[in-house]
Structures are given as C-alpha cells and as structure tokens.
Amino acid sequence: MIPGFGMTLGFALTYLALIVLIPLAGLLWRSAALGWSDFWRLAFDPRTLHALEVSFGAALLAACINVLFGVPVAWVLTRYRFPGRRVLDAMVDLPFALPTAVAGISLAALYAPNGWIGSLLAPLGIKVAFTPLGIVVALIFIGLPFVVRTLQPVVAEIDREIEEAAATLGASRRQTLARVILPSLTPAILTGFALALARAVGEYGSVIFIAGNIPFVSEIAPLLIVIRLEEFNYAGATAVAAIMLAISFAMLLAINLIQAWSRRRFGHGS
C-alpha cells in the first residue's frame, strides 16, 4: 500500500530533485557563470541560431504531421477488429524498442537516392536523405507512438451511444466528428503533440545519419552541442543547451496551458 501524503511527497520531490532539478540547475549555473555578454555572443551565433531553427522547426512540423495521421491510426486500431490488427498495433511500438542509430541508418538507406524509396522519389525531383526533409521524416518515425498510445485509451472510453445519439438527432458523420468526437479527444491530442514535440526536439541518434549534418543547412542543435564538446568549447555547448532548455520549457508551458483550457472548455461536454 502507498504510504501517506507526507512521505510520498517527500520521496517524489527528492527523486525529482536528484534526477531532474539538480542537473538543470547545474546547466543554468554554468550558463550564468559565462556572463551576459559571452552568453549572448555564443547563443546568438549565426550557426547556433540556424541549428535551433532547424531543430525546433522540424520538430514542430513532425509533431503536427504525427497528430494529423496519429488520430486516425489510433481510432482504427482501437475501434475496429480486422486481420493483422495486433501486428499493426505492435508495429507502432517499434520506434520505442529500436535503437535510434539503427533507425537512422535504416531511414538513410531507404531514402537515399539509390534506396528503395529514394529511387522512386528521385525522378520526381524530391530528395529526402541528407536534407532537412530527412530530419522531418526521422522525427515523424520516432514521434508517432507517443501520439497513438496517448490517444488509444481515450478513444476506447468514448461511448458509441454518444455517436448514435448524435446520428439520431440528425447530425452527419462530419458534424459528429467535429462537435462530439474531436472535443473529447482534444486534451489527449495536445498531450500526444507535446510528447512527440519534446521527444523530437532532443532527438540525436536517428537524425544524424539521415540529415547530412551540413552547417547552415541540415545541422541540428543537439549535434552542434556534441561538436562544441568535442572542440572542448564547453561554454558554447552550455549556451546552446541553455537556449534549447528555455525554448522547450516555454513551448511545453504554452501547450500545457492550452491543454488545461481545453479540459475546462470541453470537459463537461465529454
């Protein structure tokens, strides 16, 4: 049995402090030790700004695409029974189990100009591997399970009788989707989006093999941090990490606020 509130709260705070707060505090302390002038010089270096733009832009685009396709995938896997459903359902978890480096190598081989998929796209003038588009593809691959697994329990809880009642009252399938189903799924969609976005922003292993890693073209911020560390430029690595932390925190805070609003807005109707 779980102990009382005091002991549980103390254990939770201690664990969070050791695992999360102390490392983050160390990063902030190291950043503060640089001084404002050095920090701004390192943080607003053109190469740093472009790497941050690539990382967050690709992560945001990949999270939006995962929501767009993750909702119907979760709906089909939860609502319908068909041959091979369990196999497809298990395949959703592959990005969780597959090492990110293996995923990156596989995607690079598939989407390279001489790969199975890349050779089909090349005549159309579409190049995926070793471009920013390849980064988006890799981030979609590793982020889809977060959206699907977040939505599935919520989809399972939606009572079919609600849809039948809407149809009885004369609502079309489109109206039922827009006014009944989507409002009920909105908080879960935002949660899945936030998880996919957070995972994509810090992704490294699956991206570096397909990105090309060209400065000012397809270089991501996590790779730039590694490069700065290999150069023994700890100040530069700290500045990039601090900027990533600040932007990530602001984005996740905004998503959480929107999620809380959506729960208050749609909670009574679901």
C-alpha positions in Angstrom: 0.0 0.0 0.0 1.3 3.5 -0.8 2.3 5.4 2.3 0.8 8.7 3.4 0.9 12.1 1.7 3.9 13.4 3.6 6.2 10.5 2.9 5.1 10.1 -0.7 5.5 13.9 -1.4 9.0 13.8 0.2 10.1 10.8 -1.9 8.7 12.4 -5.1 10.4 15.7 -4.5 13.7 14.1 -3.6 13.6 11.9 -6.7 12.7 14.8 -9.0 15.5 16.9 -7.5 18.1 14.3 -8.0 17.1 13.3 -11.5 15.7 16.5 -13.0 16.2 19.7 -10.9 19.8 19.3 -9.9 21.1 18.6 -13.5 19.0 21.5 -14.8 20.3 23.8 -12.1 23.8 22.8 -12.9 23.2 23.8 -16.6 21.7 27.1 -15.6 24.6 27.8 -13.1 27.2 27.1 -15.8 25.3 29.4 -18.2 25.2 32.2 -15.6 28.9 31.8 -15.0 29.6 32.8 -18.6 28.4 36.4 -18.1 25.7 38.1 -20.1 28.0 39.4 -22.9 29.6 36.0 -23.5 26.3 34.1 -23.2 24.6 36.3 -25.8 27.5 36.2 -28.1 27.6 32.4 -28.0 23.8 32.0 -28.0 23.2 34.3 -31.0 25.9 33.0 -33.1 24.5 32.6 -36.7 25.4 28.9 -36.8 23.7 28.3 -33.4 20.5 30.2 -34.4 20.2 28.2 -37.7 20.7 24.9 -35.8 18.0 25.9 -33.3 15.7 26.9 -36.2 16.2 23.5 -37.9 15.7 21.5 -34.7 12.6 23.3 -33.5 11.1 23.8 -36.9 11.5 20.2 -37.9 10.2 19.0 -34.5 7.1 21.2 -34.7 6.3 20.1 -38.3 6.9 16.4 -37.4 4.6 16.7 -34.3 1.9 18.3 -36.4 2.1 15.5 -39.0 2.1 12.9 -36.3 -1.1 14.4 -34.9 -2.7 14.5 -38.3 -2.0 10.8 -39.0 -1.9 9.5 -35.4 -5.5 10.3 -34.7 -6.9 8.0 -37.5 -4.3 5.4 -36.7 -5.4 5.3 -33.0 -9.0 5.3 -34.0 -8.7 2.4 -36.4 -6.6 0.3 -34.1 -9.0 0.8 -31.2 -12.4 0.8 -32.8 -12.1 -1.9 -35.5 -11.2 -5.6 -35.5 -9.5 -6.9 -38.6 -6.9 -9.5 -39.6 -3.4 -8.3 -38.7 -4.6 -5.6 -36.3 -2.4 -7.0 -33.4 0.6 -7.0 -35.7 0.0 -3.4 -36.8 -0.6 -2.4 -33.2 2.7 -3.9 -32.1 4.5 -2.2 -35.0 3.5 1.2 -33.5 5.9 0.5 -30.6 8.9 -0.3 -32.9 10.4 3.2 -32.6 10.4 2.7 -28.8 12.3 -0.6 -29.0 14.6 0.1 -31.9 17.9 1.8 -31.1 17.8 5.3 -32.6 21.1 4.7 -34.5 19.6 1.7 -36.2 16.5 3.7 -37.1 18.7 6.4 -38.6 20.8 4.1 -40.7 17.7 2.3 -41.9 15.9 5.5 -42.9 19.0 6.8 -44.6 19.3 3.6 -46.6 15.7 3.7 -47.6 15.5 7.4 -48.6 19.0 7.7 -50.1 18.9 8.4 -53.9 19.7 4.8 -54.6 17.4 3.4 -51.8 14.1 1.7 -52.2 12.0 4.8 -51.6 14.6 7.4 -52.5 15.0 5.9 -56.0 11.2 6.4 -56.6 11.3 10.0 -55.4 14.5 11.0 -57.3 12.8 11.1 -60.7 10.2 13.5 -59.2 13.0 15.8 -58.0 12.3 15.0 -54.3 15.4 14.4 -52.2 14.9 13.3 -48.7 18.1 11.8 -47.3 20.8 14.4 -46.3 18.3 17.3 -46.4 16.1 19.0 -43.8 13.3 16.9 -45.1 15.1 13.8 -44.0 15.2 15.2 -40.4 11.4 15.6 -40.5 11.0 12.0 -41.7 13.2 10.7 -38.9 11.3 12.8 -36.3 7.9 11.5 -37.6 9.2 8.0 -37.2 10.2 8.3 -33.6 7.3 10.5 -32.5 4.2 8.7 -33.9 4.0 6.2 -31.0 3.6 9.0 -28.5 0.5 10.3 -30.2 -1.1 6.9 -30.9 -0.5 5.5 -27.4 -1.8 8.6 -25.8 -5.0 8.6 -27.8 -5.9 5.0 -27.7 -7.2 4.8 -24.1 -9.3 8.0 -24.7 -10.7 6.6 -27.9 -11.6 3.4 -26.1 -13.5 5.4 -23.4 -15.7 7.2 -26.0 -19.2 5.6 -25.7 -20.6 4.6 -29.1 -24.0 5.5 -27.8 -23.0 9.2 -27.9 -22.3 8.9 -31.6 -25.6 7.0 -32.1 -27.5 9.7 -30.2 -25.9 12.4 -32.4 -27.0 10.5 -35.5 -30.5 10.1 -34.1 -30.7 13.9 -33.7 -29.8 14.3 -37.3 -26.1 15.0 -37.1 -24.0 13.9 -40.1 -20.7 12.0 -39.6 -18.8 15.2 -40.2 -20.8 17.1 -37.6 -20.4 14.2 -35.1 -16.7 14.2 -35.7 -16.4 18.0 -35.3 -18.8 18.5 -32.4 -18.7 15.3 -30.4 -15.5 13.2 -31.0 -12.8 15.8 -31.5 -13.7 17.9 -28.4 -13.4 14.7 -26.4 -10.1 13.9 -27.9 -8.6 17.4 -27.8 -6.8 17.1 -24.4 -5.3 13.8 -25.4 -4.3 15.2 -28.8 -2.5 18.1 -27.1 -0.8 15.7 -24.7 0.4 13.5 -27.6 1.5 16.5 -29.5 3.6 17.8 -26.5 5.2 14.4 -26.0 6.1 14.0 -29.7 7.4 17.5 -29.8 9.5 17.1 -26.7 10.9 13.8 -28.0 11.7 15.3 -31.4 13.5 18.4 -30.1 16.1 16.4 -28.3 16.5 13.6 -30.8 20.0 12.8 -32.0 20.7 9.2 -33.0 18.1 8.7 -35.7 18.7 12.2 -37.2 22.4 12.5 -37.7 22.5 9.6 -40.2 19.9 11.0 -42.5 20.3 14.7 -42.0 23.7 15.2 -43.8 24.8 17.5 -40.9 25.7 20.4 -43.1 26.2 23.7 -41.2 23.5 26.3 -42.1 21.6 23.6 -44.0 20.8 20.4 -42.0 22.7 20.7 -38.8 20.6 20.2 -35.6 21.2 21.8 -32.2 21.9 18.5 -30.4 24.7 17.8 -32.9 26.1 21.3 -32.5 26.3 20.7 -28.8 28.3 17.5 -29.4 30.6 19.3 -31.8 31.2 22.1 -29.3 32.1 19.5 -26.6 34.4 17.7 -29.0 36.1 21.0 -29.6 36.4 21.4 -25.8 34.3 24.5 -26.2 32.2 23.9 -23.0 31.0 27.5 -22.9 29.5 27.2 -26.4 27.9 23.9 -25.7 26.4 25.2 -22.5 25.0 28.3 -24.2 23.2 26.2 -26.9 21.9 23.8 -24.3 20.5 26.7 -22.2 18.8 28.2 -25.2 17.2 24.8 -26.0 16.1 24.4 -22.4 14.4 27.9 -22.4 12.6 27.4 -25.7 11.5 23.9 -24.8 10.2 25.0 -21.5 8.3 27.9 -23.0 6.7 25.7 -25.7 5.7 23.0 -23.3 4.3 25.5 -20.8 2.2 27.0 -23.6 0.9 23.6 -24.6 0.1 22.7 -21.0 -1.9 26.0 -20.6 -3.8 25.3 -23.8 -4.4 21.7 -22.6 -5.8 22.9 -19.3 -8.0 25.4 -21.1 -9.3 22.7 -23.4 -10.2 20.4 -20.5 -12.2 23.2 -18.8 -13.8 24.1 -22.2 -14.7 20.6 -23.3 -14.6 18.6 -20.1 -18.2 19.0 -19.3 -19.3 18.0 -22.7 -17.3 14.8 -23.0 
